[in-house]
Amino acid sequence: PLDGHINRTEDAWGNSLKYSYDNTGLFRLESLGANGLLGGEGDNRDVARSFRWQNESGVVLSDEAFWASERSIP
C-alpha cells in the first residue's frame, strides 16, 4: 500500500471494482454504483475512470504524479 492512498478493490458500497486494460495503454476502473447493476441514478449511477498505463512508445508509466494528473472520464 502507498501512504496517503486508499488501497482497496471495493467501491464505497462494498462491491468489487471492475477493471480492464487494453493494448492502447489504457487501464479502466469501474463501479456499478450502490445497486451493483448497469445504469442508474444517484447512488446507483455507474462511475468509470480511465488511466494511461503505457505511453505511445510502449513504455510503462509508473510515476504517481502522472497517474493523478492524467485521469479522465470516458
C-alpha positions in Angstrom: 0.0 0.0 0.0 1.1 3.6 -0.7 0.9 6.1 2.1 -1.8 8.6 1.5 -3.8 6.4 -0.9 -6.9 4.3 -0.4 -5.7 0.9 -1.4 -8.8 -1.2 -1.8 -10.5 -3.2 -4.5 -14.1 -2.4 -3.4 -16.2 0.7 -4.1 -17.9 2.7 -1.3 -20.8 0.2 -1.1 -18.5 -2.9 -0.7 -19.0 -4.0 -4.4 -15.9 -5.3 -6.2 -14.4 -2.7 -8.6 -14.4 -3.8 -12.2 -11.2 -3.3 -14.1 -9.9 -3.8 -17.6 -6.9 -2.8 -19.7 -6.0 -2.8 -23.4 -3.1 -2.6 -25.7 -3.6 1.1 -26.4 -2.2 1.9 -23.0 -5.4 2.5 -21.1 -6.5 0.9 -17.7 -10.1 1.3 -16.7 -11.7 1.1 -13.2 -15.5 0.9 -12.9 -18.0 0.9 -10.1 -21.6 -0.1 -10.9 -22.9 2.1 -8.0 -24.8 1.1 -4.8 -27.0 -1.5 -6.6 -24.2 -3.2 -8.5 -26.2 -3.0 -11.7 -25.5 -1.3 -15.0 -27.1 2.2 -15.2 -29.0 4.1 -12.6 -29.2 7.5 -11.0 -27.9 9.0 -7.7 -26.1 6.4 -5.6 -26.9 3.7 -8.2 -25.1 5.6 -11.1 -22.1 4.0 -12.7 -18.7 5.6 -12.3 -15.7 4.9 -14.5 -12.2 6.3 -14.7 -9.5 5.6 -17.3 -5.8 5.9 -16.7 -2.9 5.7 -19.1 -0.5 3.0 -18.1 1.7 3.0 -21.2 2.8 5.8 -23.5 2.6 5.7 -27.3 6.1 4.2 -27.4 5.1 1.3 -25.2 6.9 2.5 -22.1 5.1 1.6 -18.9 4.3 4.6 -16.8 4.8 4.4 -13.1 5.2 8.0 -11.9 2.5 8.7 -9.3 2.1 12.3 -10.5 1.3 11.1 -14.0 -1.5 8.8 -12.7 -3.0 11.6 -10.7 -3.0 14.2 -13.4 -3.9 12.1 -16.5 -7.1 10.5 -15.4 -10.3 11.0 -17.5 -13.9 10.1 -17.5 -14.8 8.3 -20.7 
